[in-house]
Amino acid sequence: MGKIETAFMVLPEDIGEEDPEERRLLRERAKAAQSFMAAFAWCRSIRKLWFAGGFSHVAVFLCEVENSADPADDQLWVVVGDLPPAYLVVDDSPDLKGALLSYVCEMRLWVDAAKKGKSVRGCIPVNVPATLENARLLASRLDFIEKEYVPSLP
């Protein structure tokens, strides 16, 4: 797959939201995305990070990494915010909308397993216990992303 187009993305330091608090929160999300990715042993370095879109509660970044596990996967989507952080391969998600929908899809598998009391071992890692309450909270956030935010994207 080709590289994701970054022409409509900005570097974290160039996030220019009019609201100073929103700008501050999005820049904090960029730091969270960098920290999240840097914690993986296969991530030798982060070459570049672009803010693809989002708002203070959920932000999506395109992260260019030196990936020792799979050098071909040198671009990854990173989703951070008031929900579990995750990285996603770019193969089936060529843009912000696709990245968010992939995130929602993967997290819904975790939610469904947790709600049924099943193992979440084969699911995307989530940084909270797989309880019914955590599944409900995450499902609520996923509903907002899928039904309110994604449809508003160009």
C-alpha angles and dihedrals in degrees: 000000000000126000121282112256110248100183092107095044129085135214113253093252089055096055099129108184111164092228107076092210092052090048091050092049093048091050088051088052088054090055089048091052091051092048092047093053095041090058092069114092092219091057100089093174144345108238098183141349125204128190104232097180148289137111137259094294099046127017130180123207133183107224123198109203142173097242114197093185096053116004090191089064094068095135119059134169114237120199119194137161139086089346137058113303118238142170122219133193114248096226097104098021112068095168147018094279092051092047092053093046090049089050091050092048094050094045092048089060088057092045092050093049093046092048090052093046091243128141116280092199095114093045130092108282114265122193097225133066115275095249128148091246093051089047091053093048093049092045089055092054092045090051090054093049094046100040104030111021106034094051089055092058120100 
